[in-house]
Amino acid sequence: MRPDREPFSATPNTDLKPRQARSRATQARILKVLDEAVAAGEADLISIQDIAARAECSTGAFYGRFENKAAGFRALIDQDRDRIAEAMAEASAEAMRKRDVRGWIEILIRLSLDHALSRKSLLRALDESGDAVAHRDRLVELMAEMLTRLGAVRQVHAIRRADFLLTMITGLCRDAVLSGRVGEDEEARNIFRMELERAAVWYLAGT
């Protein structure tokens, strides 16, 4: 054995899990700071040094997780989408149980519109595409199954119809918010939701 090498040990590294937990906690703090900056309208103003200080980490720890500030904000959007995807999946399962397609469409529209409104400035700055939905394949499959089982579409067209419906709802919600057609006015939001719901139901009725 070479004297400058330590002998191999089969003993597991007990520090690994604590390090991973600390790393996840650091990333969670960074995303929380970014979230607060967006809510306060400081997304363009806050520096990486400020982010690191507020997250109680080093700038090296930030760069170890994100290439730049924009990448951090994109991760924040991805985190939002994970939550929305989970809520959409729950709504689909509930709609299947209640056999309520219209109620399901209403929930999808509300989730998509609320997200676009809450992240308006960030979506515009990042130029996010309207159909970028987390876990799209899983959601489309679940939606297609629900639509087929409830007799809303024929099975042969189910995946294509579900994919188009998801794209239509998320894309139109985003575009309506970024264009200013939908904003803080509650009446305008309600009218948009009703019109989009009517369009979605009409689309399904023609399948």
C-alpha positions, 0 to 999 in steps of 0.5 A, a space after each residue: 500500500 502506498 504510504 500517502 494513501 489512506 486505507 479504504 474503509 467500508 464504513 458509510 459516511 455518516 456526514 453525507 445526509 446532514 450535508 444534504 439536509 443543510 444544502 436543501 435548507 440553504 436552497 430553501 432559504 435562498 428561494 424564500 428570499 427570492 420569493 419575498 423580493 418578488 412580493 416586495 417588487 424588488 426582483 430587479 433591485 436585489 443583488 446576489 450579495 443581498 440575497 446571500 446575506 438575507 439567506 444567511 449563506 455565502 455568495 459561493 453557496 448561491 453560485 453553487 446552486 444557481 448560475 445567476 439571479 435569473 436562474 434563481 428566479 426560474 427555480 422559484 417559478 419551477 417551485 410554483 409549478 410543482 405546487 400547481 401541478 399537485 393542485 391540478 392533479 388533486 382537482 382532476 381526481 376530485 372531478 373524476 370522483 364527482 363526475 364534474 367536468 365543468 367544476 374541474 375546468 373552473 379550478 384549472 382556470 383559477 389556479 392558472 390565473 392566480 399564478 400568473 397574477 401573483 408572478 406577473 413581473 417575474 414572468 415578464 422579466 423571464 419571458 416564460 413560455 405560456 405552456 411551460 407546465 410542470 409534470 405536463 405528461 403526468 397531468 395530461 395523462 390524468 386529464 385524458 383518463 378523466 375526460 375519457 371515463 366521464 365520456 367527455 371525449 373519445 379515448 382515441 383523441 383523449 391525450 391530444 384533447 387534454 394537452 390542448 386544453 391544458 395549453 389553452 388554459 395556462 397560455 391564455 391566462 398568462 397572456 391575459 395577465 401580461 397583456 394587461 387585459 386582466 389585472 386587479 379588477 375583480 369584475 374583469 377577472 370574473 368575466 375572463 374566467 367565465 369566458 375561458 370556461 365557456 370556451 373550454 366547455 365548447 371545445 370539449 363539447 365539439 370533440 
